[in-house]
Amino acid sequence: LRSLLTSWKPNAGQTYLFPGRYPNHHWKHLHPNSADRILREAFERAGIEGASTHSFRRTALTQMSNAGIPLRIIQEISGHSNLEQLQRYLEVKPEQVKGAIASLSMLSYAGKEVFPRVIDELPAVPLPREQLSQGLSDSEPEEIPDW
């Protein structure tokens, strides 16, 4: 296709890239319905199911989106009147969803402490001897070491 388009380029503007299908229609461009019919016939001969000019359009828009082209620019190219209509065209594959979820790990606290340090409001001081011995049984007083 590239070589055909390159060889046609010198004639750009003098003739249609896709002229009419029949000899008496070569002075007109190929009608979109005719292009659709020709493509469907070619798919049928090749044994390809589910492909159409519409699926080509959907694929092209999805590939632009996947390539990172802003939706507003894709909207201009596709002629959709609003972004909501355009977004219905864009396909999202399960592996894309999984990849997006996996990318959340990149947003973690990498390089940071897992638990931020807590600054104690009160300084740590040892409890008085009386409070330390309260939990012990009265029958046998235990010796509390003097540290």
C-alpha positions in Angstrom: 0.0 0.0 0.0 2.9 2.4 0.9 4.5 1.9 -2.6 1.1 2.5 -4.3 0.4 5.6 -2.3 4.0 6.9 -2.9 3.6 6.3 -6.7 0.2 8.1 -6.6 1.5 11.1 -4.7 2.8 13.1 -7.8 -0.8 13.0 -9.1 -2.3 14.3 -5.8 -5.1 16.8 -6.5 -5.4 15.8 -10.2 -7.3 12.6 -9.6 -9.0 10.9 -6.7 -7.0 8.5 -4.5 -10.1 6.3 -4.6 -11.9 6.9 -7.8 -15.3 5.4 -8.6 -15.5 1.6 -9.1 -16.8 1.6 -12.6 -15.2 3.1 -15.7 -18.0 5.7 -16.2 -17.5 6.8 -12.5 -13.7 7.4 -12.6 -14.3 11.1 -12.7 -16.0 10.9 -9.2 -14.6 9.7 -6.0 -15.5 6.3 -4.5 -18.7 6.5 -2.6 -18.4 5.5 1.1 -21.0 2.8 0.7 -19.1 1.4 -2.3 -15.9 1.4 -0.2 -17.7 -0.5 2.5 -19.1 -3.0 0.1 -15.7 -3.6 -1.6 -14.1 -4.1 1.8 -16.8 -6.6 2.9 -16.3 -8.6 -0.3 -12.6 -8.7 0.2 -13.0 -9.9 3.8 -15.4 -12.5 2.6 -12.9 -13.8 0.0 -10.1 -13.8 2.6 -12.3 -15.6 5.2 -12.1 -12.7 7.7 -15.1 -12.3 9.9 -16.2 -9.3 11.9 -14.1 -6.7 10.1 -15.6 -3.6 8.5 -14.9 0.0 7.8 -16.4 0.7 11.2 -14.1 -1.7 12.9 -11.2 -0.1 11.2 -12.4 3.3 12.5 -12.7 1.9 16.1 -9.3 0.3 15.9 -7.6 3.4 14.6 -9.2 5.6 17.4 -8.3 3.0 20.0 -4.7 2.8 18.8 -4.4 6.6 18.9 -5.7 6.6 22.5 -3.3 3.8 23.5 -0.4 5.8 21.9 -1.2 8.7 24.3 -2.8 11.1 21.9 -5.0 13.4 23.9 -8.7 12.6 23.5 -9.5 16.1 22.4 -7.3 15.7 19.4 -8.7 12.3 18.6 -12.2 13.9 18.8 -11.2 16.4 16.2 -9.8 13.7 13.9 -12.9 11.4 14.3 -15.5 14.2 14.1 -17.3 13.1 17.3 -19.4 16.0 18.6 -18.4 15.3 22.2 -15.9 13.2 24.3 -18.6 11.0 25.7 -19.4 9.7 22.2 -15.8 9.2 21.4 -15.1 7.2 24.6 -17.8 4.7 23.6 -15.6 3.9 20.6 -12.5 3.2 22.5 -11.9 -0.4 23.5 -10.4 -1.3 26.9 -8.8 -4.7 27.1 -8.6 -6.7 30.4 -4.8 -6.6 30.4 -4.9 -2.8 30.2 -7.1 -2.7 33.3 -4.7 -5.1 35.1 -1.7 -3.0 34.0 -3.4 0.2 35.3 -4.0 -1.5 38.6 -0.5 -2.8 38.8 0.8 0.7 38.1 -0.7 1.8 41.4 2.3 0.1 43.1 4.4 2.8 41.4 2.5 5.4 43.4 3.4 3.8 46.8 5.7 5.2 49.4 8.8 3.9 47.7 11.8 5.2 49.5 9.8 6.5 52.4 9.2 4.9 55.8 6.2 2.6 55.7 4.9 4.0 59.0 5.6 7.7 59.6 7.4 8.4 62.8 5.1 9.5 65.7 6.5 12.1 67.9 5.5 11.4 71.5 3.7 14.3 73.2 5.0 13.3 76.6 8.5 12.4 77.4 9.0 8.7 78.5 9.7 8.6 82.2 9.8 5.5 84.5 6.8 4.8 86.7 7.1 5.3 90.4 7.9 2.2 92.5 4.4 2.1 94.0 2.8 1.8 90.6 5.2 -0.9 89.4 4.3 -3.1 92.4 0.5 -2.7 92.1 0.2 -5.6 89.7 2.0 -8.0 92.0 0.3 -10.3 94.4 0.2 -9.2 98.1 1.3 -12.6 99.4 4.8 -12.5 98.2 6.2 -9.0 97.6 8.9 -9.1 94.9 12.0 -7.1 95.0 12.1 -4.4 92.4 15.6 -3.8 91.2 17.1 -0.3 91.4 18.4 0.4 88.0 
